[in-house]
Amino acid sequence: MIKKTCLYETKNEDGVLTVTLRGEIDHHSAVSVRSDIDALIYESRPRKTVLDLSQIEFMDSSGLGLIMGRYALMERMGGVLTLKNPNERVVKIFELAGLGRIIKIENE
């Protein structure tokens, strides 16, 4: 049995799709989470997608891939992607990859 390491909740209102992720984004969880988020984006066509990372405990390069893919998808659809409240470790990975210049981070 494979343990699901990343869970999520979604909220879609006023053209903003918010996906609150919990747990770990690694190579085991990224594939299913990615396809689920893509389906939501294609279905609802939001003008903005927010990935709330405040409850992410661990993220590896698969998490970066998940973020970049959703960024590219939203850009192709004429929308924007932002990250919300990532912890210091996630921000460090994000900055080391040079993504801070491309994707906006919102902290509350």
C-alpha positions as YAML, in Angstrom:
chain: A
units: angstrom
residues:
- id: 1
  name: MET
  ca: [0.00, 0.00, 0.00]
- id: 2
  name: ILE
  ca: [1.33, 3.43, -0.96]
- id: 3
  name: LYS
  ca: [0.80, 6.16, 1.61]
- id: 4
  name: LYS
  ca: [-0.47, 9.40, 0.15]
- id: 5
  name: THR
  ca: [2.12, 11.97, 1.22]
- id: 6
  name: CYS
  ca: [0.42, 15.09, -0.12]
- id: 7
  name: LEU
  ca: [-3.19, 15.97, 0.48]
- id: 8
  name: TYR
  ca: [-5.00, 19.05, -0.73]
- id: 9
  name: GLU
  ca: [-8.18, 21.08, -0.46]
- id: 10
  name: THR
  ca: [-9.53, 23.43, -3.08]
- id: 11
  name: LYS
  ca: [-11.63, 26.56, -3.12]
- id: 12
  name: ASN
  ca: [-12.85, 28.24, -6.29]
- id: 13
  name: GLU
  ca: [-14.50, 31.63, -6.05]
- id: 14
  name: ASP
  ca: [-14.54, 34.83, -8.05]
- id: 15
  name: GLY
  ca: [-12.17, 33.44, -10.69]
- id: 16
  name: VAL
  ca: [-9.52, 32.41, -8.17]
- id: 17
  name: LEU
  ca: [-8.71, 28.73, -7.66]
- id: 18
  name: THR
  ca: [-6.92, 28.15, -4.36]
- id: 19
  name: VAL
  ca: [-5.26, 24.80, -3.76]
- id: 20
  name: THR
  ca: [-4.09, 24.29, -0.17]
- id: 21
  name: LEU
  ca: [-1.47, 21.54, -0.10]
- id: 22
  name: ARG
  ca: [-0.54, 19.57, 3.04]
- id: 23
  name: GLY
  ca: [2.27, 17.16, 3.79]
- id: 24
  name: GLU
  ca: [5.09, 16.37, 1.37]
- id: 25
  name: ILE
  ca: [5.48, 17.01, -2.33]
- id: 26
  name: ASP
  ca: [7.84, 14.35, -3.61]
- id: 27
  name: HIS
  ca: [8.08, 12.10, -6.65]
- id: 28
  name: HIS
  ca: [5.46, 9.75, -5.18]
- id: 29
  name: SER
  ca: [2.78, 12.39, -4.71]
- id: 30
  name: ALA
  ca: [3.55, 14.92, -7.45]
- id: 31
  name: VAL
  ca: [2.06, 12.92, -10.33]
- id: 32
  name: SER
  ca: [-1.43, 12.52, -8.90]
- id: 33
  name: VAL
  ca: [-1.54, 16.01, -7.41]
- id: 34
  name: ARG
  ca: [-0.39, 17.50, -10.72]
- id: 35
  name: SER
  ca: [-3.08, 15.72, -12.75]
- id: 36
  name: ASP
  ca: [-5.79, 16.64, -10.22]
- id: 37
  name: ILE
  ca: [-4.82, 20.33, -10.23]
- id: 38
  name: ASP
  ca: [-4.64, 20.38, -14.04]
- id: 39
  name: ALA
  ca: [-8.15, 18.90, -14.25]
- id: 40
  name: LEU
  ca: [-9.44, 21.61, -11.90]
- id: 41
  name: ILE
  ca: [-7.75, 24.34, -13.93]
- id: 42
  name: TYR
  ca: [-9.12, 23.05, -17.25]
- id: 43
  name: GLU
  ca: [-12.59, 22.66, -15.74]
- id: 44
  name: SER
  ca: [-12.88, 26.02, -14.00]
- id: 45
  name: ARG
  ca: [-10.63, 28.21, -16.20]
- id: 46
  name: PRO
  ca: [-9.59, 30.52, -13.32]
- id: 47
  name: ARG
  ca: [-7.90, 33.85, -13.99]
- id: 48
  name: LYS
  ca: [-5.63, 33.13, -11.01]
- id: 49
  name: THR
  ca: [-4.47, 29.94, -9.32]
- id: 50
  name: VAL
  ca: [-2.99, 30.13, -5.83]
- id: 51
  name: LEU
  ca: [-0.94, 27.25, -4.46]
- id: 52
  name: ASP
  ca: [-1.07, 27.61, -0.68]
- id: 53
  name: LEU
  ca: [2.13, 25.95, 0.56]
- id: 54
  name: SER
  ca: [1.80, 26.96, 4.22]
- id: 55
  name: GLN
  ca: [1.25, 23.35, 5.29]
- id: 56
  name: ILE
  ca: [3.97, 21.74, 3.15]
- id: 57
  name: GLU
  ca: [6.56, 20.06, 5.36]
- id: 58
  name: PHE
  ca: [8.89, 18.82, 2.60]
- id: 59
  name: MET
  ca: [9.35, 19.47, -1.09]
- id: 60
  name: ASP
  ca: [11.95, 18.10, -3.51]
- id: 61
  name: SER
  ca: [12.59, 18.81, -7.20]
- id: 62
  name: SER
  ca: [9.30, 17.10, -8.07]
- id: 63
  name: GLY
  ca: [7.57, 19.92, -6.20]
- id: 64
  name: LEU
  ca: [9.44, 22.48, -8.29]
- id: 65
  name: GLY
  ca: [8.29, 20.64, -11.41]
- id: 66
  name: LEU
  ca: [4.71, 20.64, -10.15]
- id: 67
  name: ILE
  ca: [4.86, 24.41, -9.57]
- id: 68
  name: MET
  ca: [6.53, 25.21, -12.90]
- id: 69
  name: GLY
  ca: [4.09, 23.06, -14.86]
- id: 70
  name: ARG
  ca: [1.09, 24.80, -13.29]
- id: 71
  name: TYR
  ca: [2.75, 28.17, -13.95]
- id: 72
  name: ALA
  ca: [3.17, 27.27, -17.64]
- id: 73
  name: LEU
  ca: [-0.41, 25.99, -17.87]
- id: 74
  name: MET
  ca: [-1.86, 29.14, -16.33]
- id: 75
  name: GLU
  ca: [0.28, 31.32, -18.58]
- id: 76
  name: ARG
  ca: [-0.94, 29.45, -21.69]
- id: 77
  name: MET
  ca: [-4.52, 29.98, -20.52]
- id: 78
  name: GLY
  ca: [-3.96, 33.71, -19.96]
- id: 79
  name: GLY
  ca: [-3.97, 33.48, -16.16]
- id: 80
  name: VAL
  ca: [-1.44, 33.78, -13.36]
- id: 81
  name: LEU
  ca: [-0.08, 31.46, -10.69]
- id: 82
  name: THR
  ca: [1.05, 32.60, -7.27]
- id: 83
  name: LEU
  ca: [2.41, 30.78, -4.24]
- id: 84
  name: LYS
  ca: [1.07, 31.54, -0.79]
- id: 85
  name: ASN
  ca: [2.92, 31.31, 2.54]
- id: 86
  name: PRO
  ca: [5.71, 28.83, 1.75]
- id: 87
  name: ASN
  ca: [7.98, 27.98, 4.68]
- id: 88
  name: GLU
  ca: [11.65, 29.02, 4.74]
- id: 89
  name: ARG
  ca: [12.91, 25.69, 3.38]
- id: 90
  name: VAL
  ca: [10.56, 25.82, 0.41]
- id: 91
  name: VAL
  ca: [11.49, 29.46, -0.29]
- id: 92
  name: LYS
  ca: [15.18, 28.54, -0.22]
- id: 93
  name: ILE
  ca: [14.69, 25.72, -2.75]
- id: 94
  name: PHE
  ca: [12.57, 28.05, -4.86]
- id: 95
  name: GLU
  ca: [15.16, 30.84, -4.81]
- id: 96
  name: LEU
  ca: [18.08, 28.49, -5.52]
- id: 97
  name: ALA
  ca: [16.23, 27.31, -8.61]
- id: 98
  name: GLY
  ca: [15.84, 30.94, -9.75]
- id: 99
  name: LEU
  ca: [12.06, 30.79, -9.70]
- id: 100
  name: GLY
  ca: [11.63, 33.81, -7.43]
- id: 101
  name: ARG
  ca: [12.01, 36.09, -10.43]
- id: 102
  name: ILE
  ca: [9.21, 34.33, -12.30]
- id: 103
  name: ILE
  ca: [6.50, 33.34, -9.82]
- id: 104
  name: LYS
  ca: [5.07, 35.70, -7.23]
- id: 105
  name: ILE
  ca: [5.05, 34.66, -3.57]
- id: 106
  name: GLU
  ca: [2.33, 36.08, -1.30]
- id: 107
  name: ASN
  ca: [2.85, 36.00, 2.45]
- id: 108
  name: GLU
  ca: [0.08, 36.75, 4.91]
...
